[in-house]
Structure formats: structure tokens, C-alpha cells
Amino acid sequence: MAGSSSTSRLVRIDPYLWRIPRSYRADMRVDAEIFISEEMLKDIENDLSLEQCVNVATLPGILKASIAMPDIHQGYGFPIGGVAAMDLEKGVVSPGGVGFDINCGVRLLRSDLEEEKVRPHLERLVINLARVIPSGAGKEGPLMLSLEELDQVLGQGLRWALKRGYALLEDLEHCEAGGFLPGAAPEKVSDHAKKRGLAQLGTLGSGNHFVEIQCVEKIYDEKIAGKFSLFEGQVVIMIHSGSRGLGHQVGTDFIGLMGPVMAREGIVLPDRQLACAPIHSSEGKAYLAAMKAACNFAWCNRQLLAFRTREVFEEVLGAKLPLVYDVAHNIAKIERHRIEGQEREVLVHRKGATRAFPPNHPDIPADYRESGQPVLIPGDMGRNSYILAGLPGAMERSFGSVCHGAGRLLSRTKARERQNFYEVEAFLKSRGVIARAASRSGITEEAPDAYKDVNEVVQVVEGAGLAKRIARLRPLGVVKG
């Protein structure tokens, strides 16, 4: 089904929704649905992402549809940009539906400064951020935890950071799930995973992770932007990172354990990367408990990155940086959704997809209850990022989910082949963007041309009624992983 034959199976439902009906393959339990524009279909013709979306539709206990967002591209098991909800009794949990970087996510800090105030200090800010924020694969940070302290991080999430003076109470209030998932079990995280995480709290990692200084270029909805404390010309900071080596090892450990579980349970799937276990099984429960612990670690990691960023802005500009919001995009959570007219609890996998709850949802912070949940969509370091707000359509059509970014067009290898460091650097300078990375390859692999146009991705999300645009952001300076 790879290549152009995959798109030929799509049935257009409306301008932004396409479907591969369950009749396409005998092992499909539900339809496969993708939110995308006709113009963007060509972007997915040369990888296996649609086949992966169909494969997800074969998982036991999957409900309604296997869903993909417009930033879809090939991943491990699930496509990146994939969403699937599972029946709690008959369904399974699949680590490939969460991803290896468990609770990779995005947070947005705001300042009261305008671009003209910050621009003269921009290079110093970027240099200082690169100095205090360790970046790159395997990089260790200055905060070396004991095993006892690490278990506290895994069990308590941002509550640990608050106790240690790295967080404010408002940070917890403006974070998905309060930055803490109950039921986390540090004892379910392997010693190897803990060893990988001991020295990585407060580190950026590699790949597409970043700390980016941005300017609010355009406001689309003044009222909601006011609720989010955003205004045109304002300088904000977006942070993108996750659970580092600890989360990766949790995923690796449990994928290895689930093969025998599938044999025991008689689960046969078209792709071994979809390794899974029944939610109610001991292995399924153990994975979810370990995943929650890794989520708590990731929230503390982003908190430490925010803490260092606040120190730099305080030192250089005397500026305070309150948290607007922090949202996860590699996670599985039990949530209430309406299925066939009835409210019920289901396990929602979001793999490269972001929660987008509508106004008045009880899980939204009180400050944003009337406006809908802030949704943070990073683009690439040479073009725009977006702030959206969730709409009721997301609950009706995508289990309260939207895209998580622009989505890759080129592999990292192809990106390096297409442009060299100096070409990418020159392009960024022409856009007024100052960039620093742990290596030159960290810049070339993340060149803007390696990504889809986030403006088109967001247009699909808004056109489909899943979320609405509130603000467009423009990059000024970035520290890359």
C-alpha cells in the first residue's frame, strides 16, 4: 500500500477529511481517517504513514477510527500524527502509539517586552541560553540526581519542581494535567532507564528539540489572545523537549516485553512495531505506570529548561517570564469522550498529536475555561509557529486532538544532502534569525525546507473545525538540540 497506491484508496468526506474505509482490508476493525488538504496529499505518497494508519485500525478494542493529523509522517508502528482511542475492557495499549520520547511536548513563556526592546540583546540572549542549556544527543546537565531524588521526580512530576524551588504554583496551574500523572510507578522504570535519566534533567536533547525566542507577529482573535495574555509585537519563548533517554528506554523495554504477551493473548497484527498488551493485563498496567513516570520526568525537564531561560532573561533584560501553557504530544491518557452518543472513559493514544479541548471542558485551567485550551503548534526555525484554541469539533471528530507541529518532509539524511550548514545559516540570517546548536548537523537536519509548511497544516486544522487560530509567531533566535 506504500506510495501513490495508498492515496488512491482515500475517499474524500469533506474538504479536509479523507477516509480509507474498513472494507479496504479484512483485518481492519474501524475506518482510517486523515485530516489533510488535497494539496498536501502529495507529501505522504512516498512514505508508509498511510499504511501505518491503516495498520493501527487493526488493533483490538480500537474505537470509531484510526485518525491522523495533517502533519502525518512515518513513525514507529503508529504514524507520527496518529490518534487512537481504546475500549478499556477490550482494548490494548501500544508503546508505538505513544512514541519513544514519552511526553515530548511544548511550553510557551511570555514576556511583557516588545521585539524592538529585545532585538539589540538578541545575540547575547541566544549565546547565554546555549551556554546554560545543555543540548545534543546524550548530553548531561549540571543537576545530577540521586536515585532517591529521581524516583521523587518520576512519582511527583512538577510537584517535585515546586518543592525544590524550580517552579511557581502558576506553572502547575497552566500545565496539562498539572504537570503530574497519578498512578506513576518509579519501580516499573528499569534501572537502565533510570541510569540514562539521572543526569539529563534540564537538558534539551537533539533533533527537533529547541528553545526559541519568538515575536507575536499577528493576532487573529483579540479576546482570546487577551485571555492568553498575548499581544502583537510581544516577545515569547517556546520550549520543545521531552523525557530524554529515560523515556526512550521505557519505550524500548516494554516493546521487548510485549511480543510474548501478544502470543499469549492470540493477538496477530500486520506490523510487529505495533507491539501491544491488553490494557487490563499486568504488562499493560505496568507500561502505563512506567509511561506516567516518564511523563512526570518530561514535565520536570521542560520546567528546568524554563527555569534556566527565566534566569537568562532576568539577567539580561530584567524580565519575568510567566507560563502561558504546557501541552504534551506523545502520551496515552484515560479521558471521557462521547462514543456513539454515550459518554465513556477510553484510553487515548496521541503520538505526535496535541490535546485541544474546547471551552468549558473541566480539564482546562480556570484561566482559560471560557476561551478553550491553548494549543501550541511549533513550525520550523525559519518560519511561523502558532497558538490555537480548542473547539468542540475536536471532541466530535478527533478525540480532542490536533496536529503537534509542521511535520517532516525530509529525513535528516536527505536534509543534510540538500543543503549545507552555510546555506541554512545564510537563509536564517536573511530572516533575522540567530541560531545556535550543539553541532552544525543540528542546524542542517532541521532546515526549514525539511518540514511541511505549518501555515498549511494549521489551515487544515482550522478548516476541519478542530481548533481556531489565535496568534502567529515569528522566530527571532533559537537554540537547537
C-alpha positions in Angstrom: 0.0 0.0 0.0 3.1 2.3 0.0 3.5 5.1 -2.4 0.8 6.5 -4.7 -1.5 3.5 -4.3 -2.1 4.5 -0.7 -3.6 7.8 -1.6 -5.7 6.2 -4.4 -7.7 4.3 -1.7 -8.7 7.6 0.1 -12.4 8.7 -0.1 -13.0 12.4 0.3 -15.5 13.1 3.0 -15.2 16.9 3.1 -12.5 19.5 2.1 -10.3 18.5 5.0 -11.2 14.9 5.9 -10.4 11.8 3.9 -11.2 8.2 4.7 -9.9 4.7 4.0 -13.0 2.5 4.8 -12.6 -0.6 6.9 -13.7 -2.6 3.9 -10.3 -1.9 2.3 -8.7 -4.7 4.3 -10.2 -7.6 6.1 -8.2 -7.1 9.3 -9.4 -3.5 9.8 -11.7 -3.1 12.8 -12.5 0.6 12.1 -12.0 3.1 9.3 -8.8 5.0 8.9 -9.3 8.8 8.7 -6.8 11.6 7.9 -7.3 15.3 8.2 -5.5 16.8 5.3 -6.0 19.1 2.2 -5.9 17.8 -1.3 -2.7 19.8 -2.0 -0.9 18.2 0.9 -1.7 14.6 -0.2 1.5 14.5 -2.3 3.5 14.9 0.9 2.6 11.5 2.1 2.9 9.5 -1.2 6.5 8.4 -0.6 6.4 7.0 2.9 4.5 4.4 4.8 2.4 6.7 7.0 -1.0 5.9 5.5 -0.2 2.2 5.7 0.6 2.7 9.3 -2.7 4.5 9.9 -4.5 1.5 8.4 -2.5 -0.9 10.5 -3.5 1.0 13.6 -7.1 0.3 12.6 -6.5 -3.4 13.2 -5.7 -3.0 16.9 -8.1 -4.9 19.3 -10.6 -2.6 21.0 -10.0 0.5 18.8 -13.0 2.8 18.7 -14.5 4.9 15.9 -11.5 5.3 13.7 -7.7 5.3 13.4 -7.1 9.1 13.0 -4.1 11.0 11.5 -3.4 14.7 11.5 -2.1 16.9 8.6 1.5 16.7 9.9 1.4 13.0 9.4 4.7 11.2 8.5 6.1 7.8 9.0 6.9 6.7 12.6 7.4 3.6 14.6 4.2 1.5 14.5 1.8 4.4 14.6 2.4 7.2 12.1 3.6 10.4 13.7 0.4 12.5 13.9 -1.6 9.4 14.9 -4.5 9.3 17.3 -6.4 6.2 18.5 -8.9 5.6 21.4 -9.2 2.2 23.0 -12.0 0.5 24.9 -10.8 0.0 28.5 -12.1 -3.6 28.7 -11.3 -5.0 25.2 -8.6 -2.6 24.1 -4.8 -2.6 24.1 -2.0 -0.1 24.9 0.8 0.2 22.4 4.1 1.9 23.1 4.3 2.7 19.4 1.2 4.8 19.9 3.0 7.0 22.4 6.4 7.1 20.9 9.9 6.7 22.3 10.2 10.3 23.5 7.4 9.9 26.1 5.7 13.3 26.8 7.7 15.2 24.3 5.8 18.4 24.4 5.8 22.2 24.1 5.5 25.1 26.6 5.2 28.8 26.0 6.6 31.5 28.2 5.5 35.1 27.7 7.2 38.4 28.4 5.9 42.0 28.6 8.7 43.1 26.2 8.3 44.0 22.5 10.7 43.0 19.8 12.3 46.4 19.4 13.4 46.2 23.1 14.8 42.7 22.8 16.4 42.8 19.3 19.6 44.7 20.4 20.1 42.0 23.1 19.1 39.0 20.9 22.6 37.6 20.2 23.5 37.8 23.9 20.3 36.0 24.9 20.9 33.2 22.4 24.5 32.8 23.4 23.6 32.7 27.1 20.8 30.2 26.6 23.1 28.0 24.6 25.6 28.2 27.5 23.3 27.3 30.3 21.0 24.8 28.5 22.9 21.6 27.6 21.9 20.3 24.1 22.8 17.4 21.9 22.4 13.6 22.0 23.3 12.1 25.3 24.2 15.4 26.8 24.2 15.6 30.6 23.2 18.6 32.6 24.5 20.2 35.8 21.8 18.7 38.0 22.9 15.3 39.0 20.2 13.4 40.9 20.5 10.6 43.3 18.3 7.5 42.6 16.1 8.6 45.5 15.6 12.0 44.1 15.0 10.6 40.6 12.2 8.4 42.0 10.7 11.6 43.5 10.7 13.3 40.1 9.1 10.2 38.5 6.5 10.0 41.1 5.7 13.6 41.7 6.3 15.5 38.4 6.0 19.3 38.7 5.2 18.9 42.4 8.8 17.9 42.9 10.0 21.0 41.0 7.7 23.2 43.1 9.2 21.9 46.3 12.7 22.4 45.0 12.1 26.0 44.0 12.3 25.4 40.2 8.6 26.1 39.6 5.9 28.5 40.6 2.4 27.4 41.6 1.1 29.1 38.5 3.3 26.8 36.4 1.4 23.8 37.7 -1.9 25.5 37.1 -1.0 26.3 33.4 0.3 22.8 32.6 -1.6 19.9 31.1 -2.7 17.6 33.9 -1.0 20.0 36.4 2.3 18.5 35.3 1.6 15.3 37.2 0.0 12.0 36.3 -1.2 10.0 39.3 -0.5 6.3 39.2 3.1 6.8 38.1 5.3 3.9 39.4 9.0 4.6 39.6 9.6 0.9 40.4 8.2 0.0 36.9 11.0 2.0 35.3 14.1 -0.1 34.7 17.4 0.5 36.3 18.9 1.1 32.8 16.2 3.8 32.0 16.9 5.5 35.4 20.7 5.4 34.7 20.1 7.2 31.4 17.9 9.8 33.1 20.0 10.6 36.2 22.0 13.4 34.6 19.6 14.5 31.9 17.1 16.6 33.8 17.2 20.1 32.4 18.7 19.1 29.1 17.4 19.8 25.6 18.3 16.7 23.7 18.9 16.5 20.0 16.8 16.5 16.7 13.9 18.9 16.6 14.0 20.0 20.2 14.6 23.7 20.8 14.4 26.8 22.9 13.1 29.6 20.6 12.7 33.3 21.2 9.7 34.4 19.1 7.7 37.5 18.3 3.9 37.6 18.2 3.5 38.6 14.6 -0.3 38.6 14.2 -3.3 38.3 16.4 -6.4 36.6 14.9 -8.7 36.7 17.9 -8.2 39.7 20.2 -10.5 38.5 23.0 -8.9 35.0 23.4 -5.4 36.4 22.9 -6.2 38.7 25.8 -7.1 35.7 27.9 -3.8 34.1 27.0 -2.0 37.5 27.8 -0.7 37.8 24.2 -0.4 41.0 22.1 1.2 41.9 18.7 4.9 42.6 18.8 5.3 40.7 22.1 8.3 38.5 22.7 7.6 35.0 23.8 9.7 31.8 24.3 8.7 28.4 23.1 10.4 25.3 24.6 10.2 21.8 22.9 11.7 18.8 24.6 10.7 15.5 26.3 11.8 12.7 28.6 15.2 12.2 27.0 17.0 8.8 27.3 14.8 7.8 30.2 11.6 7.8 28.2 13.3 6.3 25.2 14.5 3.4 27.4 11.0 2.9 28.9 9.6 2.5 25.4 12.4 0.1 24.3 12.0 -2.0 27.4 8.2 -2.5 27.1 8.2 -3.1 23.3 10.5 -6.0 24.0 8.2 -7.4 26.7 5.0 -7.2 24.7 5.9 -9.8 22.0 5.3 -12.7 24.3 2.1 -11.1 25.6 0.7 -10.9 22.1 1.5 -14.6 21.6 -0.2 -15.5 24.9 -3.3 -13.4 24.1 -3.6 -14.6 20.5 -3.1 -11.0 19.1 -2.0 -11.1 15.5 -1.1 -7.7 13.8 0.3 -6.7 10.4 3.3 -4.9 11.9 5.4 -6.1 14.8 6.1 -2.4 15.6 2.5 -2.2 16.9 3.5 -4.5 19.8 0.9 -4.1 22.5 -0.7 -5.6 25.6 -4.3 -5.6 26.8 -4.9 -2.5 29.0 -6.2 -4.7 31.9 -3.2 -7.1 31.7 -0.3 -6.9 34.2 2.0 -5.9 31.4 -0.4 -3.2 30.1 -0.8 -1.8 33.6 3.0 -1.8 34.1 3.7 0.0 30.9 1.1 2.7 31.7 2.6 3.2 35.2 6.1 3.5 33.8 4.9 5.8 31.0 3.3 8.1 33.6 6.6 8.2 35.4 8.4 9.2 32.2 5.7 11.8 31.6 6.4 13.3 35.1 10.1 13.3 34.3 9.5 15.2 31.0 7.4 17.9 32.6 10.2 18.4 35.1 12.7 18.5 32.3 10.8 21.3 30.5 10.4 23.1 33.8 14.2 23.1 34.4 14.6 24.4 30.8 12.1 27.1 31.6 13.9 27.9 34.9 17.2 28.4 33.1 15.5 30.5 30.4 14.0 32.7 33.1 17.4 33.2 34.7 18.9 34.4 31.4 16.1 36.8 30.6 16.2 38.2 34.2 20.0 38.7 34.0 20.0 40.3 30.5 16.7 42.3 30.5 15.3 42.1 34.0 12.3 40.4 32.5 9.8 37.9 34.1 8.5 35.0 32.0 5.1 33.6 33.2 4.0 30.3 31.7 1.1 30.5 29.2 0.7 26.8 28.8 2.5 23.4 28.5 1.0 20.6 26.4 2.1 17.0 25.7 2.1 15.4 22.3 3.4 11.9 23.0 1.2 10.4 25.6 -1.7 7.9 26.4 -4.3 9.1 28.8 -7.7 7.9 30.1 -10.3 10.6 29.1 -14.0 10.9 28.8 -15.4 11.1 25.2 -18.7 10.6 23.5 -18.8 7.3 21.6 -22.0 6.5 19.6 -23.9 9.0 21.7 -22.7 7.9 25.1 -20.1 9.4 27.4 -17.5 6.8 28.4 -13.9 6.6 29.5 -11.4 5.5 26.9 -7.6 5.3 26.6 -6.5 7.9 24.0 -3.1 7.4 22.3 -1.6 10.6 20.9 1.6 10.1 19.0 2.8 13.4 17.6 -0.6 14.9 18.3 -1.7 17.5 20.8 -4.7 17.8 23.0 -7.1 20.6 22.0 -10.1 20.6 24.5 -12.9 23.2 23.8 -14.3 25.9 26.0 -15.8 24.8 29.3 -14.0 21.4 29.4 -13.3 20.6 33.1 -9.7 19.7 32.4 -8.8 23.2 31.1 -7.2 25.6 33.6 -9.7 28.0 35.1 -8.0 31.0 33.5 -8.7 29.5 30.0 -12.1 27.8 30.7 -14.1 30.3 28.6 -11.6 30.5 25.8 -10.7 26.9 25.2 -7.4 25.2 25.8 -4.3 26.9 24.4 -2.8 24.7 21.7 0.9 25.2 20.9 2.0 24.3 17.3 5.7 24.9 16.5 6.7 25.3 12.9 10.4 25.4 11.9 13.2 27.7 12.9 12.8 29.8 9.8 9.1 30.2 9.6 6.0 30.6 11.8 4.6 28.8 14.8 1.0 29.1 16.0 -1.1 29.4 19.1 -4.6 27.9 18.7 -7.6 27.3 20.9 -9.5 24.1 21.0 -13.0 23.9 19.5 -16.0 21.5 20.1 -15.3 19.9 16.7 -12.1 18.3 18.1 -14.2 16.4 20.6 -16.7 15.4 18.0 -14.1 14.4 15.3 -10.7 13.6 16.7 -10.9 12.7 20.4 -10.0 16.3 21.3 -6.8 16.2 19.3 -5.0 18.3 16.6 -1.6 18.3 15.0 1.6 18.8 17.0 3.7 20.8 14.5 4.6 21.2 10.9 5.6 17.6 10.3 8.8 16.4 8.5 9.0 16.3 4.7 12.6 15.1 4.5 14.6 12.7 6.6 17.6 14.1 8.5 19.9 12.4 6.0 18.1 13.9 3.0 18.1 17.3 4.7 21.9 17.2 5.1 22.3 16.2 1.4 20.0 19.0 0.2 21.8 22.0 1.9 25.0 22.6 3.8 25.3 24.5 7.1 26.4 27.7 5.5 23.3 27.8 3.2 20.9 27.2 6.0 22.7 29.8 8.2 22.5 32.4 5.4 18.8 31.7 5.0 18.2 32.1 8.7 20.2 35.4 8.8 18.1 36.7 5.9 15.1 36.1 8.1 16.7 37.8 11.1 17.0 34.6 13.0 20.1 33.8 15.2 20.6 30.1 15.6 22.9 28.0 17.8 23.2 24.2 18.0 25.4 21.5 19.6 26.7 20.7 16.1 26.4 22.0 12.5 24.4 19.0 11.6 21.9 20.0 14.2 21.2 23.1 12.0 21.2 21.4 8.6 19.0 18.5 9.7 16.4 21.0 10.9 16.5 23.3 7.9 13.1 24.9 7.2 12.8 23.0 3.9 12.9 19.7 5.8 9.4 20.5 7.1 5.9 21.0 5.7 4.6 24.5 5.7 3.0 24.9 9.1 0.6 27.6 7.7 -1.0 24.9 5.5 -1.1 22.4 8.4 -2.9 24.9 10.6 -5.3 25.8 7.9 -6.4 22.2 7.7 -6.9 22.0 11.5 -8.9 25.2 11.5 -10.8 24.3 8.3 -11.8 21.0 9.8 -13.2 22.8 12.9 -10.8 21.2 15.4 -9.2 24.4 16.7 -9.0 28.1 15.8 -6.0 30.4 15.2 -5.3 32.9 17.9 -1.8 34.1 17.2 1.0 33.6 14.7 4.6 33.7 16.0 7.8 34.5 14.1 11.2 33.2 15.2 13.9 35.6 16.3 16.6 33.3 17.9 16.8 29.6 18.6 18.9 27.1 20.4 18.6 23.7 18.7 19.3 20.3 20.1 
